[in-house]
Amino acid sequence: MRRLIDLLQREPAAIGTLVGSVLPALVLVGVLSVDEKAVAGLVVAVNAIVGFAVRLTVAPTTPTPST
């Protein structure tokens, strides 16, 4: 679990990238029936929401001293 948190802290867009890769495949095989604009909107929304949530969740809680 710690490895996943470290990965998300370094690259929170990884989840959005995964969604961006999986959604078109789901549309292609007929699991979802949405158009291109909806897929694009979902990917952007997931990137924004997940990125923000990950940054809030895994952000360091102790302030770093400024130099």
N, C-alpha and C positions, 0 to 999 in steps of 0.2 A: 504494500500500500504506500509506503514511504517513497518508493521509486516512482509510482504514478504521480504522486503529489509533486515530487521534484521535476518530473517531466512537464507537468502542466504549468508549474511555476516558470519554467524556462520557455515554454511554447504553448500558451493557452489557446492558440488558434488551431491546435492539433485536432480538437473535437470538431470544429467547424470544417476542417479539411476532410475529416472522416465522413461527416454528414454530406459534404459536397461531392464526395466520391460515391457514397452509397445511394443517395436519392435518385440520381439519374438511372442507376442500375435497377432500382425498384420500379421506376416508371417504365423502363424498357421491358422488363419481364411481366408487367401488368399488375404488380402488387398495388401500386398507387396509380391513380388516374388524375394527374395534374399537368398543366402546361408548363412551358419553359419559364415563364415569368413567375409562376408560383414557386417553382423549384429554386430559382434565383433568390426570390424573396425569403424563402425558408432558410437558405444557406446564409444569407446576410444576417437574418434575425438570430439564428443559432450562433453565428460568430460573435455578434454583439453581446447577446445575453450570457452565453457561456464564458466568453472572455472576461466580461465584467464580474461575473460570479466567481470565476476561478481567481481572479486578482484579489477579490475581497476575501476569499476563503484561505488562500495560501500565502497571502502577503505577510511579511514579517511583522510581528506584533510589537517588537521593541524598536524604537527609532535608532537609526544609525547616527553616530556623531558626525557632524559636518566638519570638514577640514578646511 
